[in-house]
């Protein structure tokens, strides 16, 4: 009596699906690496959970000496609102990233938050991951 199975396992491995996955991962990492923004202003951010990633954003940095920067340009406290609105533009679709030093006075951070609320702008508080 000859009992042989009908289903035979093929020992060859098809690499085309593996190369598709590797290619998609390569594209994903290339695109996400362009979204990383590095600011030249060195501030020590407080620690908290969560992530912030947004390519359409304006970074407002506040140093420990209460000096305001919009992206990499120093701005006086009196001209802060007009410079933020100029950088955001007329469409107001950009998000304001507030990068305050961990020892900055609370009133300085609130000044930027008040400007964003008054002009109905989206804002994010930047922090370091725990």
ZAMARGU-4260 file (C-alpha; in steps of 0.2 Angstrom, whole numbers, plus 5000, padded with zeros to 4 digits):
<rodrens>
0) 5000/5000/5000 | 5008/5016/4994 | 5002/5031/5006 | 5010/5047/5000 | 5003/5064/5004
5) 4996/5075/4990 | 5003/5091/4997 | 5022/5093/4996 | 5032/5107/5004 | 5042/5117/4992
10) 5059/5121/5000 | 5062/5137/4989 | 5060/5154/4996 | 5053/5168/4986 | 5063/5184/4990
15) 5051/5196/4980 | 5040/5200/4995 | 5055/5202/5007 | 5062/5215/4995 | 5045/5224/4994
20) 5045/5226/5013 | 5063/5232/5014 | 5060/5245/5000 | 5044/5251/5009 | 5054/5253/5025
25) 5068/5262/5016 | 5055/5275/5009 | 5047/5277/5026 | 5063/5281/5035 | 5069/5293/5022
30) 5052/5302/5023 | 5052/5303/5042 | 5070/5308/5043 | 5066/5324/5033 | 5053/5329/5046
35) 5065/5330/5060 | 5069/5348/5064 | 5084/5354/5073 | 5083/5371/5081 | 5100/5381/5084
40) 5094/5388/5100 | 5099/5377/5115 | 5086/5376/5128 | 5084/5363/5142 | 5066/5357/5139
45) 5056/5349/5153 | 5053/5330/5153 | 5036/5323/5148 | 5028/5309/5139 | 5022/5310/5121
50) 5029/5316/5104 | 5028/5331/5093 | 5031/5330/5075 | 5025/5343/5063 | 5033/5350/5047
55) 5021/5365/5046 | 5027/5374/5062 | 5035/5389/5069 | 5046/5386/5084 | 5046/5400/5097
60) 5061/5397/5109 | 5062/5405/5126 | 5079/5405/5134 | 5083/5405/5153 | 5087/5424/5151
65) 5070/5427/5144 | 5076/5430/5126 | 5063/5425/5113 | 5068/5417/5096 | 5056/5413/5082
70) 5065/5399/5073 | 5083/5405/5074 | 5079/5424/5074 | 5080/5434/5090 | 5064/5444/5093
75) 5060/5457/5106 | 5045/5454/5118 | 5036/5469/5111 | 5037/5463/5093 | 5033/5445/5097
80) 5015/5444/5092 | 5018/5453/5075 | 5033/5442/5071 | 5023/5426/5075 | 5009/5431/5064
85) 5021/5436/5050 | 5029/5419/5051 | 5013/5409/5052 | 5006/5418/5037 | 4988/5423/5032
90) 4981/5405/5032 | 4986/5401/5050 | 4988/5383/5047 | 5005/5382/5054 | 5007/5376/5072
95) 5017/5386/5085 | 5029/5375/5095 | 5034/5383/5111 | 5051/5378/5116 | 5053/5385/5134
100) 5069/5382/5144 | 5064/5372/5160 | 5069/5386/5171 | 5061/5400/5161 | 5048/5411/5171
105) 5030/5405/5168 | 5024/5422/5163 | 5035/5421/5147 | 5027/5405/5142 | 5010/5412/5145
110) 5014/5427/5134 | 5016/5415/5119 | 5001/5405/5124 | 4990/5421/5125 | 4996/5427/5108
115) 4992/5410/5101 | 4974/5409/5109 | 4970/5427/5104 | 4974/5424/5086 | 4966/5406/5086
120) 4983/5397/5082 | 4987/5379/5086 | 5001/5377/5098 | 5012/5363/5106 | 5023/5363/5121
125) 5039/5355/5117 | 5047/5343/5130 | 5060/5330/5130 | 5055/5312/5131 | 5056/5304/5148
</rodrens>
